[in-house]
Amino acid sequence: MSKQNKIKITQIKSQIGYKEKAKLTLKALGLRKMNQTVIKEDLPSIRGMIKTVDYLVHVEEVQ
């Protein structure tokens, strides 16, 4: 069984003033407020969500 890589996603900007699609994407990622961090598996679907809101989040790889 291979171990899936994980990524740490931190919201660095407020969602106020941005489009509804960006707000819904942050909610789907599990981010509700600024400086909140979640750890997710590095999947293509998660990477696509991050690409949609890349101007609101900071991404790091976790060992």
C-alpha positions in Angstrom: 0.0 0.0 0.0 1.6 3.3 -1.1 1.4 6.3 1.2 -0.3 9.4 -0.3 1.6 12.7 -0.1 -0.2 15.4 1.9 -0.3 19.2 1.4 -1.0 21.9 4.0 -3.3 24.6 2.8 -3.5 27.9 4.7 -5.9 30.7 3.9 -3.9 34.0 3.8 -6.5 36.4 2.5 -10.1 37.1 3.4 -12.8 35.8 1.1 -14.7 39.1 1.4 -15.0 40.9 -2.0 -14.2 37.9 -4.1 -16.6 35.9 -6.4 -19.0 33.3 -5.1 -17.1 30.5 -6.8 -14.0 31.4 -4.8 -16.0 31.4 -1.5 -17.6 28.0 -2.3 -14.2 26.5 -3.2 -12.7 27.7 0.1 -15.6 26.1 1.9 -15.2 22.9 0.1 -11.5 22.8 1.1 -12.6 23.2 4.7 -11.3 26.8 5.2 -13.6 29.2 7.0 -11.4 32.1 8.3 -8.1 33.7 7.7 -4.9 31.9 8.9 -6.8 28.6 9.2 -4.8 25.6 8.0 -6.1 22.2 6.8 -4.1 19.2 5.7 -5.4 17.3 2.6 -4.2 14.5 0.5 -2.4 15.6 -2.7 -5.0 14.6 -5.3 -5.7 16.1 -8.7 -9.1 17.3 -7.6 -7.6 19.1 -4.6 -4.9 20.7 -6.8 -7.6 22.0 -9.1 -9.5 23.6 -6.2 -6.2 25.2 -5.1 -5.6 26.5 -8.6 -9.0 28.2 -8.5 -8.2 30.1 -5.3 -4.4 30.3 -5.5 -4.5 34.1 -4.8 -6.2 33.4 -1.4 -4.2 30.4 -0.1 -0.6 29.3 0.6 0.3 25.7 -0.1 3.1 23.6 1.5 4.0 19.9 1.1 4.0 17.8 4.3 6.2 14.9 4.8 
